[in-house]
Amino acid sequence: MRRHREGEAANVDATIAYAAMRSPVSNPVARFQNAETLKRDAMMKNHTTFFKPWETIHESNPQEILERREPVNLVPLLIMQGALDDNVRPAVQEQFAATYKKAGGSCEFHVFEGCEHEWVAKPGPQTDRAREMVKAFIARQVNS
């Protein structure tokens, strides 16, 4: 049982009800291996700095958590992925979405053609489409 400190709100629920994401790191092992293949030293260093000890890259890996069938709360997800993303590969996201659905979760997975990793940072029709998609996703969650 968690004890509350003075000044904390004992009745606050910070549970996530749903999540909308662009190119999430759904499998940090696959992302690290991709960085190795592309010889992206800075990205590899980010992984080795964050995952200490290194084995925690498996313990906290969303893809592997689902594959191990750990008990998790499967909230509705929206994943938007650039087709040209070479940081988080579309195939990695597609596999995660399929595994999430197989585990019983609801996951909308959309690939945005002609878009790289940080495509939503630039104005344009695909960014507008993504914003509308997020708005519609949130509306469906709030109104369900």
Backbone as CSV, one residue per row, in Angstrom:
resi,resn,N_x,N_y,N_z,CA_x,CA_y,CA_z,C_x,C_y,C_z
1,MET,0.841,-1.168,0.000,0.000,0.000,0.000,0.892,1.239,0.000
2,ARG,0.630,2.160,-0.908,1.404,3.393,-0.998,0.890,4.381,0.020
3,ARG,1.808,4.962,0.737,1.437,5.976,1.725,1.582,7.353,1.098
4,HIS,0.655,8.235,1.394,0.673,9.583,0.839,1.368,10.535,1.802
5,ARG,2.181,11.401,1.221,2.827,12.442,2.019,1.878,13.621,2.151
6,GLU,2.130,14.422,3.136,1.306,15.605,3.346,1.352,16.489,2.101
7,GLY,0.211,16.977,1.693,0.118,17.828,0.519,-0.162,17.069,-0.770
8,GLU,-0.085,15.753,-0.734,-0.403,14.962,-1.921,-1.909,14.761,-2.014
9,ALA,-2.382,14.646,-3.229,-3.800,14.383,-3.452,-4.013,12.877,-3.495
10,ALA,-4.609,12.333,-2.452,-4.789,10.879,-2.338,-5.779,10.328,-3.357
11,ASN,-6.655,11.155,-3.884,-7.694,10.659,-4.789,-7.416,10.977,-6.253
12,VAL,-6.185,11.302,-6.601,-5.840,11.615,-7.986,-5.456,10.328,-8.712
13,ASP,-6.062,10.135,-9.879,-5.765,8.974,-10.707,-5.026,9.459,-11.947
14,ALA,-3.770,9.081,-12.083,-2.966,9.507,-13.227,-2.842,8.401,-14.272
15,THR,-3.775,7.467,-14.255,-3.771,6.382,-15.231,-3.977,6.955,-16.630
16,ILE,-3.213,6.458,-17.577,-3.360,6.887,-18.969,-4.552,6.143,-19.568
17,ALA,-5.466,6.874,-20.183,-6.667,6.273,-20.764,-6.452,5.880,-22.227
18,TYR,-5.524,6.543,-22.912,-5.217,6.289,-24.317,-3.933,7.034,-24.649
19,ALA,-3.337,6.730,-25.800,-2.106,7.411,-26.209,-2.058,7.535,-27.723
20,ALA,-1.681,8.726,-28.186,-1.463,8.986,-29.609,0.015,9.322,-29.773
21,MET,0.696,8.619,-30.683,2.140,8.750,-30.807,2.583,8.837,-32.254
22,ARG,3.719,9.501,-32.429,4.386,9.550,-33.718,5.730,8.858,-33.544
23,SER,5.948,7.781,-34.261,7.211,7.044,-34.253,7.711,6.707,-32.851
24,PRO,6.895,6.053,-32.020,7.348,5.735,-30.670,8.469,4.692,-30.684
25,VAL,9.241,4.670,-29.628,10.291,3.661,-29.497,9.628,2.426,-28.881
26,SER,8.964,1.679,-29.728,8.216,0.498,-29.285,9.110,-0.718,-29.110
27,ASN,10.319,-0.640,-29.649,11.272,-1.730,-29.505,12.682,-1.132,-29.496
28,PRO,13.195,-0.758,-28.307,14.511,-0.128,-28.258,15.648,-1.028,-28.729
29,VAL,15.501,-2.341,-28.622,16.536,-3.251,-29.128,16.627,-3.123,-30.647
30,ALA,15.494,-3.162,-31.325,15.484,-3.029,-32.783,16.014,-1.657,-33.193
31,ARG,15.677,-0.624,-32.434,16.153,0.722,-32.745,17.675,0.795,-32.588
32,PHE,18.203,0.191,-31.537,19.649,0.173,-31.331,20.338,-0.598,-32.464
33,GLN,19.800,-1.749,-32.814,20.393,-2.537,-33.898,20.379,-1.764,-35.213
34,ASN,19.322,-1.015,-35.451,19.234,-0.178,-36.648,20.314,0.908,-36.606
35,ALA,20.510,1.522,-35.446,21.548,2.548,-35.291,22.938,1.956,-35.542
36,GLU,23.153,0.728,-35.073,24.432,0.049,-35.338,24.629,-0.141,-36.839
37,THR,23.596,-0.641,-37.510,23.680,-0.890,-38.949,23.999,0.389,-39.715
38,LEU,23.361,1.491,-39.300,23.552,2.778,-39.983,24.749,3.555,-39.449
39,LYS,25.458,2.970,-38.473,26.629,3.595,-37.858,26.309,4.978,-37.280
40,ARG,25.211,5.054,-36.557,24.787,6.303,-35.906,25.273,6.288,-34.458
41,ASP,26.500,6.738,-34.289,27.158,6.674,-32.992,26.386,7.413,-31.897
42,ALA,25.847,8.582,-32.192,25.128,9.350,-31.171,23.897,8.587,-30.682
43,MET,23.178,7.962,-31.591,21.989,7.211,-31.191,22.383,5.965,-30.392
44,MET,23.445,5.313,-30.795,23.912,4.150,-30.033,24.323,4.582,-28.626
45,LYS,25.011,5.710,-28.517,25.434,6.217,-27.208,24.223,6.563,-26.350
46,ASN,23.186,7.123,-26.944,21.954,7.417,-26.182,21.411,6.148,-25.536
47,HIS,21.419,5.063,-26.272,20.918,3.796,-25.738,21.802,3.280,-24.609
48,THR,23.120,3.267,-24.835,24.021,2.718,-23.814,24.084,3.608,-22.583
49,THR,23.792,4.881,-22.731,23.731,5.790,-21.578,22.449,5.562,-20.791
50,PHE,21.344,5.400,-21.474,20.035,5.261,-20.819,19.849,3.900,-20.171
51,PHE,20.192,2.839,-20.883,19.943,1.480,-20.388,21.148,0.985,-19.591
52,LYS,21.116,1.262,-18.294,22.172,0.842,-17.363,21.520,0.099,-16.223
53,PRO,21.862,-1.142,-15.978,22.740,-1.956,-16.812,22.073,-2.275,-18.160
54,TRP,22.887,-2.690,-19.113,22.424,-2.897,-20.481,21.232,-3.839,-20.567
55,GLU,21.153,-4.824,-19.702,20.071,-5.814,-19.743,18.694,-5.177,-19.568
56,THR,18.630,-3.984,-18.993,17.330,-3.330,-18.802,16.688,-2.947,-20.130
57,ILE,17.453,-2.962,-21.217,16.869,-2.690,-22.527,15.830,-3.754,-22.877
58,HIS,15.991,-4.945,-22.318,15.014,-6.020,-22.545,13.878,-5.944,-21.528
59,GLU,14.201,-5.641,-20.295,13.193,-5.579,-19.238,12.130,-4.519,-19.524
60,SER,12.555,-3.388,-20.091,11.632,-2.268,-20.311,11.186,-2.133,-21.763
61,ASN,11.432,-3.130,-22.582,11.123,-3.082,-24.002,9.636,-3.400,-24.226
62,PRO,8.839,-2.426,-24.704,7.405,-2.679,-24.896,7.099,-3.908,-25.758
63,GLN,7.847,-4.092,-26.840,7.622,-5.257,-27.700,7.842,-6.550,-26.916
64,GLU,8.928,-6.619,-26.185,9.255,-7.829,-25.437,8.305,-8.046,-24.259
65,ILE,7.847,-6.961,-23.644,6.878,-7.077,-22.540,5.620,-7.784,-23.044
66,LEU,5.151,-7.378,-24.219,3.971,-8.020,-24.802,4.258,-9.469,-25.182
67,GLU,5.421,-9.711,-25.757,5.778,-11.075,-26.157,5.898,-12.004,-24.953
68,ARG,6.320,-11.451,-23.803,6.418,-12.255,-22.574,5.055,-12.432,-21.907
69,ARG,4.055,-11.780,-22.462,2.683,-11.819,-21.936,2.603,-11.335,-20.493
70,GLU,3.369,-10.285,-20.197,3.299,-9.690,-18.864,1.940,-9.015,-18.705
71,PRO,1.421,-8.977,-17.489,0.138,-8.293,-17.276,0.319,-6.773,-17.394
72,VAL,-0.305,-6.192,-18.391,-0.218,-4.751,-18.621,-1.595,-4.208,-18.970
73,ASN,-1.778,-2.931,-18.736,-3.011,-2.252,-19.097,-2.899,-1.842,-20.556
74,LEU,-3.718,-2.404,-21.416,-3.655,-2.152,-22.854,-4.649,-1.058,-23.243
75,VAL,-4.208,0.183,-23.121,-5.064,1.316,-23.476,-5.099,1.468,-24.998
76,PRO,-6.121,2.094,-25.538,-6.155,2.330,-26.987,-4.957,3.174,-27.435
77,LEU,-4.344,2.760,-28.543,-3.181,3.463,-29.086,-3.447,3.941,-30.503
78,LEU,-2.847,5.064,-30.834,-2.752,5.553,-32.202,-1.265,5.711,-32.478
79,ILE,-0.771,5.000,-33.474,0.634,5.115,-33.875,0.676,5.631,-35.297
80,MET,1.371,6.754,-35.477,1.563,7.347,-36.797,3.045,7.225,-37.141
81,GLN,3.321,6.710,-38.307,4.693,6.366,-38.668,5.027,6.859,-40.062
82,GLY,6.147,7.533,-40.203,6.624,7.946,-41.517,7.163,6.755,-42.292
83,ALA,6.756,6.618,-43.530,7.194,5.486,-44.354,8.693,5.523,-44.622
84,LEU,9.288,6.714,-44.623,10.718,6.863,-44.912,11.554,6.963,-43.640
85,ASP,10.961,6.730,-42.494,11.667,6.846,-41.229,12.766,5.795,-41.152
86,ASP,14.020,6.248,-41.033,15.115,5.295,-40.886,15.685,5.329,-39.468
87,ASN,14.955,5.949,-38.561,15.321,5.985,-37.147,14.540,4.901,-36.415
88,VAL,13.239,4.946,-36.547,12.350,3.897,-36.051,11.668,3.334,-37.306
89,ARG,12.067,2.170,-37.707,11.601,1.591,-38.969,10.108,1.258,-38.942
90,PRO,9.401,1.517,-40.036,7.972,1.192,-40.103,7.673,-0.272,-39.796
91,ALA,8.520,-1.194,-40.236,8.274,-2.618,-39.982,8.289,-2.927,-38.484
92,VAL,9.108,-2.218,-37.723,9.165,-2.409,-36.267,7.841,-1.976,-35.646
93,GLN,7.319,-0.849,-36.103,6.040,-0.354,-35.579,4.895,-1.273,-35.981
94,GLU,4.939,-1.751,-37.199,3.885,-2.651,-37.674,3.849,-3.923,-36.821
95,GLN,5.033,-4.446,-36.513,5.104,-5.643,-35.667,4.560,-5.348,-34.268
96,PHE,4.923,-4.186,-33.715,4.425,-3.827,-32.391,2.902,-3.721,-32.403
97,ALA,2.346,-3.036,-33.393,0.893,-2.876,-33.493,0.205,-4.237,-33.567
98,ALA,0.757,-5.149,-34.349,0.173,-6.496,-34.467,0.257,-7.248,-33.143
99,THR,1.383,-7.133,-32.452,1.551,-7.808,-31.164,0.607,-7.218,-30.128
100,TYR,0.431,-5.901,-30.158,-0.474,-5.216,-29.230,-1.909,-5.706,-29.432
101,LYS,-2.319,-5.790,-30.692,-3.668,-6.277,-31.007,-3.830,-7.737,-30.589
102,LYS,-2.824,-8.548,-30.851,-2.871,-9.962,-30.474,-2.996,-10.128,-28.961
103,ALA,-2.420,-9.186,-28.209,-2.501,-9.227,-26.747,-3.859,-8.744,-26.238
104,GLY,-4.700,-8.246,-27.157,-6.040,-7.813,-26.775,-6.248,-6.315,-26.767
105,GLY,-5.227,-5.558,-27.159,-5.341,-4.104,-27.166,-5.875,-3.571,-28.478
106,SER,-6.332,-2.339,-28.436,-6.796,-1.641,-29.625,-5.668,-0.731,-30.095
107,CYS,-5.252,-0.899,-31.349,-4.141,-0.099,-31.864,-4.418,0.285,-33.311
108,GLU,-4.505,1.574,-33.541,-4.626,2.098,-34.899,-3.218,2.426,-35.375
109,PHE,-2.819,1.854,-36.485,-1.475,2.054,-37.027,-1.590,2.651,-38.419
110,HIS,-0.962,3.815,-38.612,-1.039,4.508,-39.896,0.352,4.892,-40.378
111,VAL,0.657,4.549,-41.615,1.919,4.915,-42.241,1.662,6.126,-43.133
112,PHE,2.536,7.114,-43.008,2.427,8.336,-43.795,3.485,8.290,-44.890
113,GLU,3.022,8.079,-46.127,3.916,7.948,-47.275,4.718,9.234,-47.486
114,GLY,5.968,9.064,-47.884,6.831,10.206,-48.199,7.341,10.952,-46.973
115,CYS,7.135,10.400,-45.773,7.505,11.103,-44.550,8.653,10.406,-43.827
116,GLU,9.596,11.223,-43.313,10.722,10.697,-42.565,10.408,10.726,-41.062
117,HIS,11.426,10.666,-40.219,11.220,10.509,-38.768,10.480,11.688,-38.128
118,GLU,10.903,12.893,-38.371,10.309,14.055,-37.689,9.397,14.856,-38.614
119,TRP,8.662,14.169,-39.443,7.838,14.817,-40.454,6.789,15.756,-39.892
120,VAL,6.264,15.519,-38.727,5.203,16.390,-38.198,5.730,17.734,-37.716
121,ALA,7.044,17.923,-37.695,7.620,19.208,-37.294,7.528,20.238,-38.422
122,LYS,7.198,19.769,-39.613,7.125,20.662,-40.779,5.673,20.837,-41.215
123,PRO,5.266,22.077,-41.515,3.913,22.281,-42.031,3.721,21.575,-43.369
124,GLY,2.520,21.115,-43.594,2.224,20.468,-44.872,1.016,19.575,-44.757
125,PRO,0.589,19.002,-45.874,-0.630,18.197,-45.885,-0.556,16.956,-44.987
126,GLN,0.620,16.310,-44.900,0.723,15.125,-44.058,0.659,15.501,-42.563
127,THR,1.247,16.634,-42.219,1.171,17.117,-40.834,-0.268,17.488,-40.493
128,ASP,-0.936,18.156,-41.412,-2.349,18.489,-41.203,-3.178,17.220,-41.035
129,ARG,-2.909,16.228,-41.866,-3.621,14.951,-41.780,-3.382,14.303,-40.416
130,ALA,-2.140,14.337,-39.957,-1.813,13.746,-38.646,-2.560,14.467,-37.528
131,ARG,-2.585,15.777,-37.566,-3.293,16.540,-36.523,-4.778,16.191,-36.498
132,GLU,-5.382,16.102,-37.667,-6.794,15.742,-37.738,-7.023,14.319,-37.241
133,MET,-6.090,13.425,-37.553,-6.188,12.036,-37.106,-6.131,11.958,-35.573
134,VAL,-5.230,12.731,-34.981,-5.114,12.748,-33.518,-6.388,13.313,-32.897
135,LYS,-6.888,14.403,-33.440,-8.125,14.990,-32.917,-9.278,13.990,-32.968
136,ALA,-9.419,13.307,-34.095,-10.501,12.326,-34.247,-10.310,11.156,-33.287
137,PHE,-9.070,10.698,-33.122,-8.780,9.602,-32.196,-9.161,9.992,-30.769
138,ILE,-8.746,11.173,-30.349,-9.080,11.640,-28.990,-10.582,11.772,-28.826
139,ALA,-11.247,12.330,-29.819,-12.707,12.476,-29.736,-13.375,11.117,-29.563
140,ARG,-12.905,10.107,-30.306,-13.493,8.768,-30.166,-13.271,8.216,-28.758
141,GLN,-12.115,8.465,-28.181,-11.829,7.946,-26.839,-12.665,8.652,-25.779
142,VAL,-12.759,9.945,-25.902,-13.502,10.752,-24.917,-14.997,10.458,-25.001
143,ASN,-15.489,10.223,-26.202,-16.924,10.024,-26.396,-17.366,8.564,-26.310
144,SER,-16.448,7.651,-26.045,-16.846,6.237,-25.988,-17.239,5.808,-24.587
